[in-house]
Amino acid sequence: MDSFTATNKILENLKMKYRYIDNIMNLTKDMERAMMANDSISFGSTLDMRGDVMILVDKLDEENREIVSRLPGALKERISAIVMPKREAAGESVTLDNPLETNIYDTNKRIAALLSKIIKLDSDINQKIKGQKQPPRLSNMRG
C-alpha cells in the first residue's frame, strides 16, 4: 500500500472511530437514564452493547497501528506523531504539511474531545452508583 493510500485509510478508520465513539457516548447516556430509572436490566444490556462497540474501536486502533508500522521511516514518524501522540508531547505543536494530515489531526482531536466527555459522564455515573442504594446488579458495578 502506497503512502497516500495508507494515510487515507488511516483517516477513514479515524472517521469510523469517531462514529463509534459517538455511539459509545449515546450508549453511556442511555446507561445513565437506565440507572436513574433503577432499570438494572437495561443498564446491563446497554453496558454490554457499549463494550461491543469498544471492541470495534480497538480493532480500528490496531489496524491504524499496523498501517503506521508499515510506512517508510520519516512518514512513519510524522503520522505516528499525528495519530498516536505521546502524552509528554501533548504541549508540543505538530507541523501539518498537507490537508490530509490536517484532516487526520482534526479528526483525532475531535475523538479526544468526545472521549473526555464520555470519561466525565462515566465518572458521574460511577459516583451515582457508589452513592445510591441500587439493585444488586448496579451496586456491584464500578465503571
N, C-alpha and C positions, 0 to 999 in steps of 0.2 A: 504494500500500500504506500503510495507516494505521500509526501508531507502534507500537501494541500488536502488530499482525501482524508488523511488521518486527522488533521485538525478540524475538518468539517464533521467528521464522525464524533469527535470529542464534543463539539458544540451541540450536535444533535442529541447525544447522550445527556448533556447537561440540561438541555431544554426538556427532555423527558424526565430527568431527575427533578426538575422544578415542578413539573405537573404532579409527580408522585409525592413530593414534599407538600405541595398544596393539598393533595388528598389526605395526607397524614394530618395536616392542620385541621381539616374538616372533620376527620375521624376523632381527633382529640377533642374538638368542640362537642361532638356527639357523645363522647365519653363523659365529659363534664355534665352535659344535660342528663344523661342516664344516672350519673352519681347523684345529682341534685334531686332527681325523681325517685331515688332509692331503688333503682332498677338494676339489680346485680346481673341479671341475665343479659340485658342489652349492653351493659358495661363490659362484661366479659367477651361477648361476641364482637363488639366494636374494637376492643383491645386486640383480639385475635386478628381481625381484618387489618388493623394498623400494623401489626407485626408482619403480616404477609407483604404489605406494601414496603415496609422497611427492608425486607429481603430483596425486593426488586431494586431498591435504591443501592443496596450493597453490590448487587450484580453489575449495575451501571458503573459504580465506582471502580470495581475490579476490572471491568472492560477498559475504562479510561486509563487505569494504571498500566494495563497491558499494552495499550496503544502507545502511550508515552514511552514505555520502556523500549519500544522498537524504533523510535525516532532517532535520526542522526544526532550525534553529540551536542552541538550548540543549540539546536532546535529542541532537543530533549530537555535541556536545562531551562530554556525560556518557557516552554509550555508547562513544565513542572512548576515553575515559579508562579505561573498564572492559575493553573488548575488546582494545584496542591500546595498552596503557600505554607511555608513553615511558620509556626507560631512566633518564633523570635523575629521573623522578618515582617511581621504584621505592620509595623510602622514604616517600613521601607516602601518607597514607591517603585512600581514596575513600569518600565517604558514599553508602551504598546506600539508596535511597528505598523500594524495594518488593521482594517476594520474587523477582520476575522478574530484576531487576538483581542480586540476591544470587546467584541460581542461575547467571547468566551469569558473574559474578565467580568463584564457586567452581569452576565447570567450567573456566574459563580457568586458574585456579590449579592444578587437577589436571593439566591439559595441560602446564603449565610444569614441574611436578614430574616427570612422566613423561619429558618431553623431556630434562631434566637427567640422568636415569638412562641414557637412550639415548646421550647425548653422552659420558658417562663410559665406558659399555661400548664405544662406537665407538673412543674413545681407547685403551682397553685392548687392543682387537683390533688397532688400528693399531700400537701398541707391540710387540705379539707378532709381527706380520708383519715389522716392521723388525728385530726381534731374532733371528728364526729364519731358517734357510735353508729356503725354501719352494719349491715348484714355480714355474716362471717366472710363471704367471698370478697367483699370490698375492703373490709378492715385488714385482711391479710395481704393486700396488695400494697407494695411500696414503690411503685413507679418503675 
